[in-house]
């Protein structure tokens, strides 16, 4: 079942009643010119079990602890935004798998050679997907990208990921002179940042559902990063966000600001089509298959992690 992604960009009261998220709008309730019946009709309810991601993007949102508890029990990801409307916080369940302790131990005890092999698979798929994006949206020669895919070794000691990234970002937005990918860079970095934050939440949610610790990464190991494993696993999925951003740029002349329409398009990331094993599925389902396969790699059931092929 595809879970809903909810984004609240206006003031709202969020409460719980009969396992339903109740949404009330204070701007409607406080308006004396509206009838009581209209105010009641403006109230909306959504089953908690249908919700996968909730994004809070307004300073005047009130949410009850009952809603937080229900969302956590449903393994929903709750994202909060800062004053610049950029995702800044992520709330996830502490326990959402019946064999979590066993899975934590399996993950912690994974050998270094295994983690290096899994990182090799991750980078090979990331570069391959980046090459596909370049082929779709640009006229750049991608022969070098596929050559790098074949040369990635266990643990990527030659840092071919960085070499491919330099070539990729040089060509993906060729209409923008001297484009540099960076968190604080010029647009469309704002779109990429927003999209990657949504993607990170999706992957982190799937990791928790698979009984894994998002903190303990395969390659990323920054001691200040609570989502190292999520940052690892999302790498092959990033090109899907890049493709969506490219589509947005083609459909509008001004993407300097994250407008409501642009946000709505970026919030379709969970339902983007992916291909895995010859079968089409939404991105949110694909990440669940990826994280489930990662656990099987940790416990020795299989040797390859499943990633979508763009």
HUKA-V706077 format. One line per field, one symbol per residue. psi: psi as a letter, one per 40 degrees, with the letter a starting at -180 (. if undefined). A space follows every 10 residues. Layout:
BEGIN
psi = ???
END
This chain:
BEGIN
psi = hhiihhhhei hihhihhffh hhhihdddde heeiiddddd dehiihhdee hdhhhhfief hhhidddddd dddefihhhi iaeefhhdih hiidhehdfd ddddddddeh iddddddddd dddddddddd ddddddeiei hedddddddd ehihefdefd dddddddddd ddgdehhfhh hideiiifdd dddddddddd ddddddddde fihedhiddh fheehefddd dddedeeddd dddddddddd eiehfdigid ddddddeedd eihihhfehh iidddddddd ddddddddee diehhhiih.
END
